Amino acid sequence: MEKSDLLLYLCLIMEQRELEDRIIELEFELKTSRDKEFIYHDILNNINTSLNDLFIREQENNRFHISEEIDYRECLVNLRNSLSEYRRIYRIQF
């Protein structure tokens, strides 16, 4: 093997290692992104479920002529507290 061939071979080996390292980094980034996506999906799902429950309760109150008032301010405070808890547990920022 000639010297130039050997240099080319070494360059290719180095390039391969760099690419392998980059693949590992990208796989880690992908996993992190998927984890965050799952967390955000869970948050949105819980908010949606809570809102649906609230609207169903309101409809039932109207349907059965129950004079219970829904405290929307309390609902929003609870939502804010829930989001704060998500931030604390998962150490995310939004």
PADRENSE-132624 format. One record per atom (N, C-alpha, C): chain; atom name; x, y, z. Coordinates in steps of 0.05 Angstrom, whole numbers, plus 5000, padded with zeros to 4 digits. Layout:
% residues N
{unit->A	site->CA	c1->X	c2->Y	c3->Z}
...
END
This chain:
% residues 94
{unit->A	site->N	c1->5017	c2->4977	c3->5000}
{unit->A	site->CA	c1->5000	c2->5000	c3->5000}
{unit->A	site->C	c1->5018	c2->5025	c3->5000}
{unit->A	site->N	c1->5011	c2->5043	c3->4983}
{unit->A	site->CA	c1->5027	c2->5068	c3->4981}
{unit->A	site->C	c1->5020	c2->5087	c3->5004}
{unit->A	site->N	c1->5038	c2->5106	c3->5007}
{unit->A	site->CA	c1->5034	c2->5125	c3->5029}
{unit->A	site->C	c1->5008	c2->5141	c3->5025}
{unit->A	site->N	c1->5003	c2->5149	c3->5001}
{unit->A	site->CA	c1->4979	c2->5165	c3->4995}
{unit->A	site->C	c1->4954	c2->5148	c3->5001}
{unit->A	site->N	c1->4955	c2->5123	c3->4994}
{unit->A	site->CA	c1->4932	c2->5105	c3->4999}
{unit->A	site->C	c1->4928	c2->5102	c3->5029}
{unit->A	site->N	c1->4950	c2->5100	c3->5043}
{unit->A	site->CA	c1->4949	c2->5097	c3->5072}
{unit->A	site->C	c1->4937	c2->5122	c3->5085}
{unit->A	site->N	c1->4945	c2->5145	c3->5076}
{unit->A	site->CA	c1->4934	c2->5170	c3->5086}
{unit->A	site->C	c1->4904	c2->5172	c3->5080}
{unit->A	site->N	c1->4897	c2->5165	c3->5056}
{unit->A	site->CA	c1->4869	c2->5165	c3->5049}
{unit->A	site->C	c1->4853	c2->5146	c3->5067}
{unit->A	site->N	c1->4863	c2->5123	c3->5071}
{unit->A	site->CA	c1->4851	c2->5103	c3->5089}
{unit->A	site->C	c1->4847	c2->5114	c3->5117}
{unit->A	site->N	c1->4868	c2->5127	c3->5128}
{unit->A	site->CA	c1->4866	c2->5138	c3->5154}
{unit->A	site->C	c1->4846	c2->5161	c3->5156}
{unit->A	site->N	c1->4845	c2->5177	c3->5135}
{unit->A	site->CA	c1->4825	c2->5198	c3->5134}
{unit->A	site->C	c1->4797	c2->5187	c3->5133}
{unit->A	site->N	c1->4793	c2->5166	c3->5118}
{unit->A	site->CA	c1->4767	c2->5153	c3->5118}
{unit->A	site->C	c1->4759	c2->5141	c3->5145}
{unit->A	site->N	c1->4778	c2->5130	c3->5158}
{unit->A	site->CA	c1->4773	c2->5118	c3->5185}
{unit->A	site->C	c1->4765	c2->5140	c3->5204}
{unit->A	site->N	c1->4779	c2->5162	c3->5203}
{unit->A	site->CA	c1->4773	c2->5185	c3->5221}
{unit->A	site->C	c1->4745	c2->5196	c3->5214}
{unit->A	site->N	c1->4739	c2->5199	c3->5189}
{unit->A	site->CA	c1->4713	c2->5208	c3->5181}
{unit->A	site->C	c1->4691	c2->5190	c3->5190}
{unit->A	site->N	c1->4696	c2->5164	c3->5188}
{unit->A	site->CA	c1->4676	c2->5144	c3->5197}
{unit->A	site->C	c1->4671	c2->5147	c3->5227}
{unit->A	site->N	c1->4692	c2->5150	c3->5243}
{unit->A	site->CA	c1->4689	c2->5153	c3->5272}
{unit->A	site->C	c1->4674	c2->5179	c3->5278}
{unit->A	site->N	c1->4680	c2->5200	c3->5264}
{unit->A	site->CA	c1->4665	c2->5225	c3->5269}
{unit->A	site->C	c1->4635	c2->5222	c3->5262}
{unit->A	site->N	c1->4630	c2->5208	c3->5241}
{unit->A	site->CA	c1->4602	c2->5203	c3->5233}
{unit->A	site->C	c1->4588	c2->5185	c3->5254}
{unit->A	site->N	c1->4602	c2->5165	c3->5263}
{unit->A	site->CA	c1->4590	c2->5148	c3->5284}
{unit->A	site->C	c1->4584	c2->5163	c3->5309}
{unit->A	site->N	c1->4602	c2->5181	c3->5317}
{unit->A	site->CA	c1->4598	c2->5198	c3->5340}
{unit->A	site->C	c1->4574	c2->5216	c3->5336}
{unit->A	site->N	c1->4572	c2->5227	c3->5312}
{unit->A	site->CA	c1->4549	c2->5245	c3->5306}
{unit->A	site->C	c1->4522	c2->5229	c3->5306}
{unit->A	site->N	c1->4523	c2->5205	c3->5297}
{unit->A	site->CA	c1->4499	c2->5188	c3->5298}
{unit->A	site->C	c1->4490	c2->5184	c3->5327}
{unit->A	site->N	c1->4509	c2->5178	c3->5344}
{unit->A	site->CA	c1->4503	c2->5174	c3->5373}
{unit->A	site->C	c1->4491	c2->5200	c3->5384}
{unit->A	site->N	c1->4502	c2->5223	c3->5378}
{unit->A	site->CA	c1->4491	c2->5248	c3->5388}
{unit->A	site->C	c1->4463	c2->5253	c3->5378}
{unit->A	site->N	c1->4458	c2->5247	c3->5352}
{unit->A	site->CA	c1->4432	c2->5251	c3->5341}
{unit->A	site->C	c1->4411	c2->5231	c3->5353}
{unit->A	site->N	c1->4419	c2->5207	c3->5359}
{unit->A	site->CA	c1->4401	c2->5188	c3->5372}
{unit->A	site->C	c1->4394	c2->5198	c3->5399}
{unit->A	site->N	c1->4413	c2->5209	c3->5414}
{unit->A	site->CA	c1->4407	c2->5220	c3->5440}
{unit->A	site->C	c1->4388	c2->5244	c3->5438}
{unit->A	site->N	c1->4393	c2->5262	c3->5419}
{unit->A	site->CA	c1->4375	c2->5285	c3->5415}
{unit->A	site->C	c1->4347	c2->5275	c3->5408}
{unit->A	site->N	c1->4345	c2->5255	c3->5392}
{unit->A	site->CA	c1->4319	c2->5245	c3->5384}
{unit->A	site->C	c1->4304	c2->5234	c3->5408}
{unit->A	site->N	c1->4318	c2->5219	c3->5425}
{unit->A	site->CA	c1->4305	c2->5208	c3->5449}
{unit->A	site->C	c1->4296	c2->5231	c3->5467}
{unit->A	site->N	c1->4312	c2->5251	c3->5470}
{unit->A	site->CA	c1->4305	c2->5273	c3->5487}
{unit->A	site->C	c1->4280	c2->5288	c3->5476}
{unit->A	site->N	c1->4280	c2->5291	c3->5450}
{unit->A	site->CA	c1->4257	c2->5304	c3->5437}
{unit->A	site->C	c1->4231	c2->5287	c3->5440}
{unit->A	site->N	c1->4234	c2->5262	c3->5437}
{unit->A	site->CA	c1->4211	c2->5244	c3->5441}
{unit->A	site->C	c1->4200	c2->5245	c3->5470}
{unit->A	site->N	c1->4219	c2->5246	c3->5489}
{unit->A	site->CA	c1->4211	c2->5248	c3->5517}
{unit->A	site->C	c1->4196	c2->5274	c3->5522}
{unit->A	site->N	c1->4206	c2->5296	c3->5511}
{unit->A	site->CA	c1->4192	c2->5321	c3->5514}
{unit->A	site->C	c1->4165	c2->5321	c3->5500}
{unit->A	site->N	c1->4164	c2->5309	c3->5477}
{unit->A	site->CA	c1->4139	c2->5308	c3->5463}
{unit->A	site->C	c1->4118	c2->5292	c3->5479}
{unit->A	site->N	c1->4127	c2->5270	c3->5491}
{unit->A	site->CA	c1->4109	c2->5255	c3->5508}
{unit->A	site->C	c1->4099	c2->5272	c3->5532}
{unit->A	site->N	c1->4117	c2->5287	c3->5544}
{unit->A	site->CA	c1->4109	c2->5303	c3->5567}
{unit->A	site->C	c1->4089	c2->5325	c3->5558}
{unit->A	site->N	c1->4095	c2->5338	c3->5536}
{unit->A	site->CA	c1->4076	c2->5359	c3->5527}
{unit->A	site->C	c1->4049	c2->5347	c3->5519}
{unit->A	site->N	c1->4050	c2->5324	c3->5507}
{unit->A	site->CA	c1->4025	c2->5310	c3->5499}
{unit->A	site->C	c1->4009	c2->5303	c3->5524}
{unit->A	site->N	c1->4022	c2->5294	c3->5545}
{unit->A	site->CA	c1->4009	c2->5287	c3->5570}
{unit->A	site->C	c1->3996	c2->5312	c3->5582}
{unit->A	site->N	c1->4011	c2->5334	c3->5582}
{unit->A	site->CA	c1->4000	c2->5359	c3->5593}
{unit->A	site->C	c1->3975	c2->5368	c3->5578}
{unit->A	site->N	c1->3977	c2->5368	c3->5551}
{unit->A	site->CA	c1->3954	c2->5377	c3->5535}
{unit->A	site->C	c1->3930	c2->5358	c3->5538}
{unit->A	site->N	c1->3936	c2->5332	c3->5540}
{unit->A	site->CA	c1->3915	c2->5313	c3->5544}
{unit->A	site->C	c1->3900	c2->5317	c3->5571}
{unit->A	site->N	c1->3915	c2->5322	c3->5591}
{unit->A	site->CA	c1->3903	c2->5327	c3->5618}
{unit->A	site->C	c1->3887	c2->5353	c3->5618}
{unit->A	site->N	c1->3897	c2->5373	c3->5605}
{unit->A	site->CA	c1->3882	c2->5398	c3->5603}
{unit->A	site->C	c1->3856	c2->5394	c3->5587}
{unit->A	site->N	c1->3857	c2->5380	c3->5565}
{unit->A	site->CA	c1->3834	c2->5374	c3->5549}
{unit->A	site->C	c1->3813	c2->5358	c3->5565}
{unit->A	site->N	c1->3822	c2->5338	c3->5579}
{unit->A	site->CA	c1->3804	c2->5321	c3->5596}
{unit->A	site->C	c1->3791	c2->5338	c3->5617}
{unit->A	site->N	c1->3806	c2->5355	c3->5630}
{unit->A	site->CA	c1->3795	c2->5372	c3->5651}
{unit->A	site->C	c1->3774	c2->5391	c3->5640}
{unit->A	site->N	c1->3780	c2->5402	c3->5617}
{unit->A	site->CA	c1->3760	c2->5421	c3->5605}
{unit->A	site->C	c1->3735	c2->5406	c3->5597}
{unit->A	site->N	c1->3738	c2->5383	c3->5585}
{unit->A	site->CA	c1->3715	c2->5367	c3->5578}
{unit->A	site->C	c1->3698	c2->5360	c3->5602}
{unit->A	site->N	c1->3711	c2->5352	c3->5624}
{unit->A	site->CA	c1->3696	c2->5346	c3->5648}
{unit->A	site->C	c1->3681	c2->5370	c3->5659}
{unit->A	site->N	c1->3694	c2->5393	c3->5657}
{unit->A	site->CA	c1->3682	c2->5418	c3->5666}
{unit->A	site->C	c1->3657	c2->5425	c3->5649}
{unit->A	site->N	c1->3660	c2->5422	c3->5623}
{unit->A	site->CA	c1->3637	c2->5428	c3->5606}
{unit->A	site->C	c1->3614	c2->5408	c3->5609}
{unit->A	site->N	c1->3621	c2->5383	c3->5614}
{unit->A	site->CA	c1->3600	c2->5363	c3->5619}
{unit->A	site->C	c1->3585	c2->5369	c3->5645}
{unit->A	site->N	c1->3601	c2->5377	c3->5665}
{unit->A	site->CA	c1->3588	c2->5384	c3->5690}
{unit->A	site->C	c1->3570	c2->5408	c3->5687}
{unit->A	site->N	c1->3578	c2->5427	c3->5672}
{unit->A	site->CA	c1->3562	c2->5451	c3->5667}
{unit->A	site->C	c1->3536	c2->5443	c3->5651}
{unit->A	site->N	c1->3539	c2->5426	c3->5632}
{unit->A	site->CA	c1->3515	c2->5417	c3->5616}
{unit->A	site->C	c1->3496	c2->5402	c3->5634}
{unit->A	site->N	c1->3506	c2->5385	c3->5652}
{unit->A	site->CA	c1->3489	c2->5370	c3->5670}
{unit->A	site->C	c1->3475	c2->5388	c3->5689}
{unit->A	site->N	c1->3489	c2->5409	c3->5699}
{unit->A	site->CA	c1->3477	c2->5428	c3->5717}
{unit->A	site->C	c1->3453	c2->5442	c3->5702}
{unit->A	site->N	c1->3457	c2->5449	c3->5677}
{unit->A	site->CA	c1->3436	c2->5462	c3->5662}
{unit->A	site->C	c1->3413	c2->5443	c3->5656}
{unit->A	site->N	c1->3420	c2->5419	c3->5650}
{unit->A	site->CA	c1->3401	c2->5399	c3->5642}
{unit->A	site->C	c1->3382	c2->5391	c3->5665}
{unit->A	site->N	c1->3394	c2->5389	c3->5689}
{unit->A	site->CA	c1->3378	c2->5380	c3->5712}
{unit->A	site->C	c1->3371	c2->5404	c3->5730}
{unit->A	site->N	c1->3375	c2->5428	c3->5720}
{unit->A	site->CA	c1->3368	c2->5452	c3->5734}
{unit->A	site->C	c1->3381	c2->5454	c3->5762}
{unit->A	site->N	c1->3405	c2->5447	c3->5763}
{unit->A	site->CA	c1->3421	c2->5449	c3->5788}
{unit->A	site->C	c1->3433	c2->5476	c3->5788}
{unit->A	site->N	c1->3431	c2->5490	c3->5810}
{unit->A	site->CA	c1->3440	c2->5517	c3->5812}
{unit->A	site->C	c1->3470	c2->5519	c3->5820}
{unit->A	site->N	c1->3484	c2->5498	c3->5818}
{unit->A	site->CA	c1->3513	c2->5499	c3->5825}
{unit->A	site->C	c1->3528	c2->5516	c3->5805}
{unit->A	site->N	c1->3543	c2->5535	c3->5816}
{unit->A	site->CA	c1->3559	c2->5552	c3->5799}
{unit->A	site->C	c1->3587	c2->5540	c3->5797}
{unit->A	site->N	c1->3598	c2->5542	c3->5773}
{unit->A	site->CA	c1->3625	c2->5532	c3->5769}
{unit->A	site->C	c1->3644	c2->5556	c3->5772}
{unit->A	site->N	c1->3663	c2->5553	c3->5789}
{unit->A	site->CA	c1->3682	c2->5574	c3->5794}
{unit->A	site->C	c1->3705	c2->5572	c3->5774}
{unit->A	site->N	c1->3703	c2->5587	c3->5753}
{unit->A	site->CA	c1->3724	c2->5585	c3->5732}
{unit->A	site->C	c1->3751	c2->5596	c3->5741}
{unit->A	site->N	c1->3750	c2->5615	c3->5759}
{unit->A	site->CA	c1->3775	c2->5625	c3->5770}
{unit->A	site->C	c1->3790	c2->5603	c3->5784}
{unit->A	site->N	c1->3776	c2->5588	c3->5800}
{unit->A	site->CA	c1->3788	c2->5565	c3->5814}
{unit->A	site->C	c1->3799	c2->5545	c3->5794}
{unit->A	site->N	c1->3785	c2->5540	c3->5773}
{unit->A	site->CA	c1->3795	c2->5522	c3->5752}
{unit->A	site->C	c1->3821	c2->5531	c3->5740}
{unit->A	site->N	c1->3822	c2->5557	c3->5735}
{unit->A	site->CA	c1->3847	c2->5568	c3->5723}
{unit->A	site->C	c1->3870	c2->5567	c3->5743}
{unit->A	site->N	c1->3864	c2->5572	c3->5768}
{unit->A	site->CA	c1->3885	c2->5570	c3->5789}
{unit->A	site->C	c1->3895	c2->5542	c3->5791}
{unit->A	site->N	c1->3877	c2->5523	c3->5790}
{unit->A	site->CA	c1->3885	c2->5495	c3->5790}
{unit->A	site->C	c1->3901	c2->5487	c3->5766}
{unit->A	site->N	c1->3894	c2->5498	c3->5743}
{unit->A	site->CA	c1->3909	c2->5493	c3->5719}
{unit->A	site->C	c1->3937	c2->5504	c3->5721}
{unit->A	site->N	c1->3940	c2->5528	c3->5731}
{unit->A	site->CA	c1->3966	c2->5540	c3->5735}
{unit->A	site->C	c1->3983	c2->5523	c3->5755}
{unit->A	site->N	c1->3970	c2->5514	c3->5776}
{unit->A	site->CA	c1->3985	c2->5498	c3->5796}
{unit->A	site->C	c1->3993	c2->5471	c3->5784}
{unit->A	site->N	c1->3976	c2->5460	c3->5768}
{unit->A	site->CA	c1->3983	c2->5435	c3->5754}
{unit->A	site->C	c1->4006	c2->5439	c3->5735}
{unit->A	site->N	c1->4006	c2->5460	c3->5720}
{unit->A	site->CA	c1->4029	c2->5466	c3->5702}
{unit->A	site->C	c1->4055	c2->5470	c3->5717}
{unit->A	site->N	c1->4053	c2->5484	c3->5740}
{unit->A	site->CA	c1->4076	c2->5488	c3->5756}
{unit->A	site->C	c1->4087	c2->5461	c3->5766}
{unit->A	site->N	c1->4069	c2->5443	c3->5773}
{unit->A	site->CA	c1->4078	c2->5417	c3->5782}
{unit->A	site->C	c1->4092	c2->5401	c3->5760}
{unit->A	site->N	c1->4081	c2->5403	c3->5735}
{unit->A	site->CA	c1->4094	c2->5391	c3->5713}
{unit->A	site->C	c1->4122	c2->5402	c3->5709}
{unit->A	site->N	c1->4125	c2->5428	c3->5711}
{unit->A	site->CA	c1->4151	c2->5441	c3->5708}
{unit->A	site->C	c1->4170	c2->5430	c3->5729}
{unit->A	site->N	c1->4161	c2->5428	c3->5753}
{unit->A	site->CA	c1->4178	c2->5419	c3->5775}
{unit->A	site->C	c1->4186	c2->5389	c3->5771}
{unit->A	site->N	c1->4167	c2->5373	c3->5765}
{unit->A	site->CA	c1->4173	c2->5344	c3->5763}
{unit->A	site->C	c1->4191	c2->5338	c3->5739}
{unit->A	site->N	c1->4184	c2->5349	c3->5716}
{unit->A	site->CA	c1->4198	c2->5342	c3->5691}
{unit->A	site->C	c1->4221	c2->5362	c3->5684}
{unit->A	site->N	c1->4223	c2->5383	c3->5701}
{unit->A	site->CA	c1->4244	c2->5403	c3->5696}
{unit->A	site->C	c1->4243	c2->5414	c3->5668}
{unit->A	site->N	c1->4219	c2->5423	c3->5660}
{unit->A	site->CA	c1->4216	c2->5434	c3->5634}
{unit->A	site->C	c1->4208	c2->5463	c3->5637}
{unit->A	site->N	c1->4212	c2->5478	c3->5616}
{unit->A	site->CA	c1->4205	c2->5507	c3->5615}
{unit->A	site->C	c1->4186	c2->5511	c3->5592}
{unit->A	site->N	c1->4165	c2->5526	c3->5598}
{unit->A	site->CA	c1->4147	c2->5535	c3->5577}
{unit->A	site->C	c1->4134	c2->5561	c3->5587}
END
